[in-house]
C-alpha cells in the first residue's frame, strides 16, 4: 500500500499490526492509534489522481513483506550518530526530520561525518506544514509506538531484511549545472553572503539582486558525478543574506541549474522513464509548487511532497525513493 487513506482506515492497518510509514497533518496524526509506525507532518501529497492538499486523510506506505523486524526511536542532536550506528547489519533505515529545527540543520551539516553513514541504506524526508502556517506552528515527527510527537528530534524506523534481499536508494533530479557563473561560498551554512563569483570576491545577495536570479532554479554542485541541489528559500534584505533550504558548503563550486523548457513535463518524463515501483518515495514541495502539480497530471510515483528529502544526505528539489532488490 502506498496511498492516501482515511484516519479510520489507517487505524485499522495499525491495529492489524502492519508496519507503516505515515504522513499527514498534525491533527490527523494525533488521531492515530499506537503501533508499529513512524510519521511526520505534511498536508501536500502526490497521488494517482494528481497533487492534492489534504488535512483530514493520511498518506500510508506499508513496509514490504520482506521486512522481518522493525524498531523505532526518537533521536536528539546529542545522539545523532545513532541513525547509522543503531542500523541493522542487513536492512535499511527510514528517517523523518522536523523541518526548520536544530536537528534538521545539524543533520544537514554534520551528516557526512556520521560514522558508517553509507554502510546501510538511509532514506526519508523533512516534515513540514501547510505554507499558510509558516511561523505559526512547527513541523513535527511522531513515533507511533509511543504516540510521542516531537519538533526537536528526528524519528527513525530501522528495518531488517532477510539474506538475499537488499535495499537501494535512488534519486530523480531533473537539474544539471548550467553554464553560468562559478559560485564558491566562504562559509558553510543555510545562508549565503560572502563568496567568490568566477574567482572574484562578491556579496551573494547583491549578486542575486543584480542578476535577477530565478529562485525556482537551485544551485547545483557536482559531487563525484552526482548533481546535488541547494534550493533557494528567500532573499533576506534585512539580514543581507540569501537563505537556502539546505546548506551550501564552503569551498564547493556551485552553478545555477540549467533552465527547463517545461518544469512539469521534465519532472514527469524523468520519473516515467524509470519504470519502477518503489517501496518508499517522497518528492519535494518545490517540485510540487514550481511544477504546478496540484490537480494536474499525476506523478507516476506517489508520496508526500516534503520540505526536503533524505537519500543518506539532505537533498532538495528531488524525488527520493527506495527499492528492494533480490540478489
N, C-alpha and C positions, 0 to 999 in steps of 0.2 A: 504493500500500500504506500502511495506517495501522493496524497491529495488533501483537499480542504474538506473537513467534516464538521458536524455539529459537536458541541461540547458533550452532549449525551452519548453520541457515537464514540467519541474519544474515550470517555469514561468506561464504556463497555469494553473497549480494547484493553484499557489499563487493568480493569477488574479481571479480564481473562488472562492476565499475566504476560501480555505482549511486551516486547522490548521496543521502546519508541523514542523518536525524536519529535518534538512538538514546538511549533512556532505560532504565536498569536498575540493578541492584545493582552495587556496585563490583567484586565478584568476577567477575560475568558480563561487565562491560565490559572487564576486563583480559584476557579470553579472545578478544576480537575482533581481527581482522586489521587491519592498516593500510590506509587507503584514504580515499576522499572522503566523510568523515562527521565529525560532532561529536556529543558525548553528555554526559550528566550522570547523577548517581546519584539513584535513587529506586526503591523497590520497590512503590509503590502505583500502580495503573492502573485506568482505566475502559475496559471492553471491551464489545463487543456482547453478551457473556454476563453482564455485571454488573461491579461493582467487585471487584478481586482484589488480594491481596498475593502477589507472586511474586519470589523472589530468584534464580531459575535462568534464566528466559527474559528477553528484552529487548523493549521496545516500539519498533518501527521505523516511521518515517514516511519514505516515499520522496518526494523533491522532485519537483514536477510536471515533465512532459516539456518544458514550455515554457522551463525554465531552461536557458540556453545556456552558462553558465560559473559556476564557484564558486571561492572561495578561503577558507581557514580560518586562524585566528590566535588565539593566546592573548595576552590583553592585561592588563597590570598597572595598578595605580592611577595611576601616573605618566603613562600613555598612554591614559587612559580616553576622551579625545576622539576617538581613532581609531575608536571604534564608529560614529560618524557621518561623520567626515572621510574614512575609507577606504571608505565605502559606494559601491557602483556608482552611476553617474548615473541608471541606469534598472534598478530591481530591488528587492531587499529584503535585510534583514539579520536572521539568526536568531541570537539570543544566549542563552547559559546562564550564570547566575551561581552560584557556590558559596555556598550558604546559610550565614548566621551568620559570614561572613567580612568583612574590612575592605573589600574591593571591593564586596561586596553593600551595605554601609552607604554607601559613597562614591557608588555609582551612584544609590542611592535619594535621597541628599541633594543631589547635585550635578547630577543628570541634566537638570534644567530649564535649566541654564547651559551645557550642552554645545553647541558650535556646530552649527548645522544639524540639530538633533535631529529635527525634524519634516520635514526635506527629503526623507527616504527612509524607507519603512516599516521599523520595528524591532519585532520580535515575539520572544517567548521566555519563559523561566521561570527559577525559582530551584531549583537542585538541593538535594536533601535526603537523608535517611537513614531507616531504619526507626526508629520512635519509641522502640523499646526500646534503640537505640544512642545516644540523645542523651547527650552528654557523654563518649562513648567513642571515636567516630570522627567524622571531619569529612566533610561533603558535598564532592563533587569534580566537576570537569568534565574532559573529555578532547578533545584534538584528534586525530581519527582518522588524520590524515595522518602525524603523528609518533608517535602512540601515547602521548604525554605526558599524564599526569594532573596536575591542579593543584587546590589548595584555597585559593590566594591570588590567582588570576587568573580572568578570565572567558574564555569561548571564544565566538567569533563565526564564523558562516559567511555571507559576502557572496555573494549570488546575483544574476546578471544575467538580465534578461528581454528578449525582443525587443520592438521597437516594436509597439504595438497591444495589448499585454497589460500590465496594472498589478496590483500587489498592494495589497490593502486590509486594514487591521487593525480588528478589532471586539472588543467585549466583551459578555458576557451577565452582568448584575448584577441579582440579584433584590431588592436592598436599595434603599430610599429613606430619606431623612431622616424620622425620626419627629417628633412634635410636642412632644417633651420639652425638657429644659433646653438652653440655648445654652452651649457649652463652647469657650473660647478659651485656648490654651496660651501660656505666657510664653516658651517656648523650642522650637526645632525639634529633633527627635530621636526615637530609637526608644523613649523612655520619657517618661512624663508625671508631673509633680509640681505645681509652681506653675501656677495657671491662674485664670481668672475663670469663674464659673458665673452666667449671667444678669447679667453685669456686676459681680459681687462677687468679691473675691479668695477663693481656696479652695485646698485641698490635694486633688489629684485622687484619691490613694489613699484618703484619708478619705472623700471623696465616694462612691467606688466601694463601699467597705465599708458606709457608712451607708445607701446607696440599694439595696444588693444588686443591682448591675448584672448583667444577663445577659451573660456574656462570649461567648456564641455570636453575639450581635448586634454588629456592628462599629460604630465611629464612622464617620459619613458626612459628607463635605464636598461642597458643590455648587460644582464648578469649571466655570463658564460653562455650566451646564445638564447637565454630566456628573457623575454620582454616583460619587465615589471613596471606597472603603472603607479604613479602617485597622483591622486586626483585633487583638484582644487576645491577648497571649501569656500573661501571668501577673500576679497581684498580688504584688508583692515586698515583704513586710513588713520584711525585713532591711534593705533599702536605702531603704524608704519611698517606692517608686515603683510605677507601673503600666507594664509592659513591653508593647510592641507589635511586630507582625511587619513593619510599615512605619512610616516616620516621620510623626509629626504635625508640622504646620508652624506656626510662630509666627504669631500674628495671624489665623489662618484659623478661621472658625466651624464647629464640629462639632456634630452632634446624634447621639444613638444611633439606629441604624436602627429603623424601624418593625417591630414583631413580625410574624412569618409564621405563618399558620394551620397550615401544614404545610410544613416546610423542603424535604423531598424532592420533594413534589408541585409546589411553586413552582418549584424549580430545573428539573425535568424538563419541566414545561409551558412554561417560558420558552424552553428550547432547542428543543423540538419546534415551537414557533411560528415559529422562524427559517426552517425549510425550506431548509437549505443543507448542503453537503458541503465543508467547508473543506480547504485544502491542508495546514494545520497547526492543531493545537489543543492546549490544556492546561487543566486545571481545578485548583482549589485543594484542597489536602489538607483544609482546614477544611470545604469543601463535602462532600468525601468522608466525613469523620467525622461532622459535625453532621447531614448529610442522610441518614445511615445507608445509604450507597450500596454498601457491601461486601456482595456476594452478593444484592443486591436488584435491583429493576427497573433494567435497564441505561440508562445515559445515551446518548441518541441520537448524540452526538458523542464518539468515543473519544479517549483520550490519557492521558498521565501525570497523576497527581494530585500537585501540586507544592507547594513551600514558599513560593511566591509566583509571580506572573505578570508578564510584561513586555509592555505594549502601549505602546511608546515609554517610558513611565514605569513605575515599580514599582507593582503592584496587589496587592490581597488579596481573597480570597473572591469571585473572579470566574472565569468561563470566558473565555479569550482565544483568538482564532482569526485566521487569515489566509486570505483567499480571493484567487484570481486572476480578474480581470475583463477581458474583451476589449472594447476601445473602438474 
